[in-house]
Amino acid sequence: MKNIAKYIFSVLVVSSTVSCSDLDELNENPNRPQNVPSHMVMNGAEKWTMDNIYDVWFSGRQCLPYSQQIGQLNYTEEDRYEIREPVNNNYFKYLYMGLSNFQKVIDLNTDPATAASNSAFGDNQNQIAAARIMKAWLFGVITDTWGAVPYSEALKLVSDNKVYAKYDDQKDIYANLIKELTEASAQIDESKPAFTSGDVIFGGDASKWKRFANSLKCRFAIHLSKVDPNWKQYISEALASGVMESNDDAAKFKYSNAGTEYCYFYEGTFVQYRNDLTILKPFVDILKGQPDTLNHKSHPWEGVVDPRLAMYTPPISDEKGYGGIPYAAQSGIQQQLASMAPNWYNNPPVCFKKDYAVPLMTFAELQFILCEYNDYDPSYYTAGVEASIDYWSDLSGVKASAEDIADYINAVSVKVDAEACAIQKYIDLYTNGTEAWTEIRRTGYPEQLIRPGEYITKFNDKLLTFEPLSDTKGDIISRVKYPQQESTLNGAAFNDAVSRLQDGTNNYYSKMYWDVRKSSYDHPSNL
């Protein structure tokens, strides 16, 4: 798979990959083959995208620390919102490259000159639909990271082989994502395969692609639930068309134990020999049912231990039990706090396994969306909790007894409301840092997470506080700054986008279109 992906990417970067930040002239190399079949393109596009989102940089040093699930043991600058500009430049470019690669699948199945030959690898319309769905998923990650971004013109070329793409408002991007998913779902013929090979996410199963499209539409709809009065209509349409029905429908990309086909969390740790990441204390405390006494924060299920704790991480030791490293102390101090967390290098969790299946969307997440959609209906809530435990148990190989699971579900279901639903979804979104971070910004939950200026731990008889290195106006980071490279390569569009941000500056605190909170602990209601 990796050899195919490398081959595909070498072709597509030269032949078709152009994004808003990749504005240099596109010089085609006549020595590179251009007739790559669509199933190989899809394979490479999926892997390229997963490798560059679920890795130790975009996820490990950005989105997962923002969600306070996983953080750094040694150098905490990124955890404290100081982002390395070259990294930001690269990931902005890499994610758009992923979009261009999925677009190549669409082009191969649309162009009469190539569509007939590529129909051997799956129904043309189904291949197009699957690629459209992945483009929508990836655009969701991009816009929820940076805000207004190039969308309508992002993949277009102009006559001189350069593109200066405008930044579309997030409101318009979301409207188009809903439209794309609606059309892609309707385009699928479930009696025919999407791909005969190459599709790692669903193995070419057209029905699962259709259910993913509609479930993803529900995700985007719930994002819009505080700003778009039509959000319930979007979910109603998705339900009528067919959504995920069980954990078997979960969208996930499973890596391999063979050769170098491994997960990039594994690569960053055991190939690059970096013992940098571990589980964070705020997340462990939520799973342990432990209140935050330093900041006088209660816990909705105090004393109730989540069975997923053992599925997500090993203990520090048999004697110390489970714990996590405090969130984002200063780098020199953080290194001295390492004994408060498990050493994932010596005892790796499931997400550090070679063949980890990284989650794009789970069935449990859908159940929590439907719980909220149905005014916090307990039946969807309990179905979500149970599905999440079963999913992570199967993935990790760690089992909990039926009695323990039933006791936990009963304990956390005494009051099913916005907070309970949000926290349970947050717990299920383990390692899906992009979506967990989105839900924190959308709902204001969990309250147990650490905001700037709050206490993170006691060290040498002194209370340490979370001191961010960039201004976030006292809240968990709201967005990532636009890459500085955009100001030189796409200057006019960049300047226009920045002028629309709060204070007219390229900052970390301008809120997303769907984030209507007035303060760190505000929990706005749905429309």
TIBAVO-365541 format. One record per residue (C-alpha): y, z, x. Coordinates in steps of 0.05 Angstrom, whole numbers, plus 5000, padded with zeros to 4 digits. Each point is the difference from the previous one (the first is absolute). Layout:
<nodes>
YZX/...
</nodes>
This chain:
<nodes>
500050005000/504950175055/498749355037/501449624936/506250404988/502649885070/498749254993/503349964933/506150375022/500949575062/500149404954/504450274945/505350305045/501249315028/498949584939/502750394941/502150715015/507550074990/503450624975/507150254992/499750345068/496249445035/505749525000/498949655066/498349264997/492949864977/496949565053/493349724981/494849945055/496049354992/494350315040/498650534948/495449834942/503349984932/494149894952/497650714994/496050104936/502950454947/494650545001/501350115074/507550024988/499050534946/495550405046/505249985055/505850154952/496550614971/498350285068/506849865030/503350364942/495450605002/500450065076/507650024997/500750494943/494250485009/501050155074/502850555044/507049724997/502249754932/495650504964/498650525054/507150095025/503949814939/497249994929/494850555008/505050485032/505049834945/494750204950/498350615042/492549874999/499049815074/504850125057/500650025076/497350535046/504449835059/506349604990/503250104932/506149555004/497349524946/497950594957/507250235004/502749324979/501849705067/496949314996/499049585062/503949364990/495049535034/494550284954/504449904939/501649285021/492749845012/497250284934/505449664959/497749355032/492650154998/499850144926/503749354985/494949655043/494750284955/503649714940/500249325033/492650035015/498450134926/504749444982/495849545044/494050144955/504249794941/502449375035/492949795021/497650064928/506149664970/501049405045/495749424974/498549815071/496450665013/498350304932/493649614989/496950195067/502050734992/496850044931/493550085038/502250705019/501750234929/503549754938/506849735019/503850374945/496450655015/501649955074/507349884983/500050594952/497050475051/505149805052/505750104950/497350704984/499950185074/507049735009/502450444942/496550615030/503149875068/506949864972/499550664964/498950355067/505849635032/505150124946/498150734991/501050105075/506749655011/502849894929/503449334987/496549495044/499149255004/495549784943/501849354965/501749655065/495650395047/494849475015/504249374993/501649525056/506349595005/500949345034/501650275069/493850455000/504150634990/500850454941/505650484983/497150364941/504350394951/498250724983/497950054927/501650624961/494050454990/500849954924/499049255004/494250065049/496350474953/501249544941/496949445040/494150425023/498350184928/500449254983/495749805059/494550494983/500149804927/499349275018/494850125054/495650404953/500449454947/498449485053/493250305018/493649704972/495050575003/494149534994/501449725069/500550345068/506750135033/496949915069/493049845023/501450385065/505750295040/502850474947/498950715026/503650364944/495949774941/494649555030/502749414960/498950344932/505049674953/499350534947/501950555049/506049605023/502249944928/499250744987/503850155065/505749554978/500850374934/499250695032/505249825052/504649784943/499150714972/502050295067/506449595003/501450164927/499550755012/504849925059/504949714950/498850534947/506750345011/504249375002/496749454958/499150124925/494549474999/495450375048/495150214945/499549294976/498049785070/494350515001/497949814929/499449285022/496050195061/495250424959/498949434951/498449535058/495250495034/500950535054/495550375048/494150324964/497050465053/500150175074/496049365011/506449614986/504250365052/503949535044/498250175072/499249655066/493850265036/499849915075/493649935040/496150395051/498349355036/503549825064/507550044996/500549934925/502250724993/505650334961/506750055036/500450754989/493750025043/502849515050/506450395011/496150635013/493649825035/501549325032/507150165021/498050725014/505850314962/498850694970/506449974960/498450104927/497250554956/500750284930/506450354981/500850714975/503849854935/494249554978/494650495021/503750564964/500049594935/492549885008/498750745015/504050244940/504750365047/507350124982/505749895049/502250715011/505149815053/504049594951/498150414938/496449424967/494450154952/493649594991/497849744931/492850185016/500750595047/493450215031/496349384977/496849625058/499549254991/493049725014/503349405033/502650445057/493249955036/499749264984/506849865032/499650415064/495550455041/502050735009/503750245062/493650385017/494750394963/503850645015/507049764981/498149574941/504849464975/507149925022/505349495016/505549925052/507050194976/504249414980/504649715053/501850565047/503849785062/495349615046/499450535054/498750544949/495349574958/495349945060/499450765002/498150014926/494049545009/495050574992/502250074927/496749344983/493249675011/499249565060/498449334968/498549695067/494150465012/497950054927/502549384963/501149994924/497649434956/506549605010/498749985075/493049704992/499049295026/498149744932/505150364958/501549664934/507650024994/502350074927/504849514969/499150314931/494850464970/497350074930/502450725001/507249785012/499549564939/497650594958/506050415021/504649424982/496749974932/500650754993/507649935009/500249394956/496650394944/504950585004/495550405048/493649934961/495050505030/494149524991/502949505050/502150575046/493050315004/496949315007/504749885059/498450655035/492549894991/500449285023/504150195061/495050545021/494149524991/503649445037/501650435061/493250334999/496649325004/504849765054/499550625044/492750194987/502350714985/497050254935/502450544952/495650324948/500749804928/501850724984/505550035052/502949354976/499950234927/503350665019/505449655039/501549514944/500450564949/504650405045/504949435012/499949774927/502750624967/506849674995/500449245004/507149785010/504449575046/499050475059/492550064993/499249244993/504649855058/496650495048/493049764982/502149285011/503250215067/493550335021/496049384983/504849565039/497450285066/501349515057/503749544952/506650245028/504249444972/498250164928/500050765009/507049955029/502249574941/497450514950/503550585035/506649624994/498749794928/497950684972/502750535048/492950295006/496750355033/505350535007/495850335054/502049465050/505250185052/507249764991/505249985056/502550695018/493950364972/495350435040/493949685031/496750595036/501250645038/499549935076/501250555051/502850444944/505049474982/500249574937/500349275017/503349514952/499149264987/505749675037/500049254989/502949555054/503349534949/504250164939/496049994936/504950414958/495350604998/494149624970/493549705023/501749325029/501949514945/499149345037/499249705069/506149675030/500149255004/497949775069/505949905047/497249325020/501649754930/507450105013/499849475054/494749534973/502050014927/506950295005/503449784935/494250214956/499250655038/507350184993/499949844926/493950454990/503150575039/506449964960/495950154938/497150645029/503050694989/506350075042/499349275021/496050215061/492949865024/497350704988/493850414983/502650324936/501649424953/495250074943/495249484973/501749674934/494650414965/502150665032/505050334952/499450715026/506650385008/497250515050/493950165042/496750404944/502249584941/494349744957/503049474954/496349834936/497449314982/504149564953/
</nodes>
